[in-house]
């Protein structure tokens, strides 16, 4: 069976005799242990500590944005970003049908309704053509914003996602959002290290959100980050994720409904060590991708390897995807690979 050839290729590539080869395995070959031990010795293991500050400074510089705020996970990052741009109960947020459930959950946590539109085949990200068509058919400009003339709900944000680190047509999406006066928030959970037109994922919209779950290109065990080029929006993100506490030397005064979404210093210590190795990991993963390119071109023509779209001037090589002829071929591929301990999953 041809899929057996693929299974052998993967095992040879990773030189693994393990029963299961997962989609992704985190690497810890930097200063993780050093930073973690230093954090434990300092006793500053919770949400206050130097590693939280260093992670935020690192990511603001890396993404060339004005402000980065470390939080507990990527879902929380998106949830808060949507609230900051004004998403309220009863609103609608336009997002893509192809995404992880956290994207829709983040909308729902704000009391809003997700409206799903199609993606572009080459990027697997939200289609600006579909967005434009939807707004032209259903969008109605009123004094308090853009409303869906069919449902009567306000359309308070657009939430594209950069699937597998591939950059969607974010510049075009942002242009459409500007024309309609609708904020754009980027779900860049999978895209740290990816760029479009030389700009980092997450830096095009009003705010962007990253995830550092254990399956991402780098990890803090969990964790997420909100980034923005608007300093005031970044300050608001810090305020809301720190229980909406007003800064004071000793008083505890909270003047809004906030969240305890702060990233612990322990996780930040792990994340800083990972960030220091990000470009090394991206470089090594690019070599793996080239091996896949060669294999699918010469030895396994029953499936097509997804190529890097023109929108992506730099890819993080997070996950590699393939397209098969039909659902029957896809299911056969999934069943064979997983039964042989080579983990694959459907898109």
C-alpha positions, 0 to 999 in steps of 0.5 A: 500500500502506498501509504506504507511508503509514507509511514516508512518515510516519516519514521526514517526522517525522524529516526524514530522507533517509538510506537507513536510519532505525534504531530508535534513534540516540544523541544527543550534544548535551551535555558529552560531548566536554568530559568525555571530553577532561578524562578523557583529560587526567587519565589516569584512563581506567580504573575509578577516576575522578571520573566513575564516582563522579559517575554513581553519585551521580547515579543514586542520587539520580535513582532515590531509592535508597540505592546505585548501582554502575556496571558494564560492561553491563546483563547483568553488572548482572543477573548480579551482582544475582542472585548477591547475592540468593542465586541458586546453581547448580541453582536456578530463577529465574522470569522472563518469556517476552517479554524479551531473551536477556540476561535468561535469560543472566544467570540461566544465568551463575549456574548456575541455570535460567530458568523462563518464565511469561507476560506481561500484554498491556497492559504486556508485563511479567511477569504477577503472575497467572501468577506467583501461579498458578505458585507455587500449583501448583508452589511448596513452602515448605521450611526452606531456601526455596521449591522447585519440587515438580515439579523439586525445584529451589529457586526463588531469585529472581523476575526481571521485566523492564520491556519497552520502558520500560513498567512491569510490575505490579511492586508486585503482583509484589513483594507476591507475592515477599514473601508467598513469601519469594522475592527480586525483582530488576528487569531495568530495562535498558530503563526508566531514566526510567520510574516506577510510582506515582511510584517509579523502575524498579529501585527496587521489588525487592531490586536493580535493573539498568539498561543503557546500551548504544548503543540505550538512551534514554541511552548510555555506549557500553556500561555498566550500573548496579546500584541498591538501597535496601539499603546493604549489598546495594549495598556487596556489589555494589561489592565483587563487581564490583571483583574482590572486593578488600578495601579497603586503601591498598596491599594486594591481598587478594581473599577471594571469587570476584569479577568485573572488571565495573567501568565505566571512567571514560571511559564514565562521563564519556560517561554523566554528560553523557547523564544531564544530558540525560535529561529533555530526551530524555524530553520530546522523545521524548514529542512524537514519541509524540504524533505517532505517536498522531495518525497511528495514530488518523487515518491508519493504522487497520490497526495499533494503537499500544500505549498507556501502561499504567496501571502507568506513571505516567511513561514514558521513551518508549524504543521505540514498539510497534504490534499488527497483526491477525495474524502474516501482517499483521505479517510484511507490515508488517515486510518492507515497512518494512525494505525501504524503509529504515524499521527495524522488528522483531518482538516 
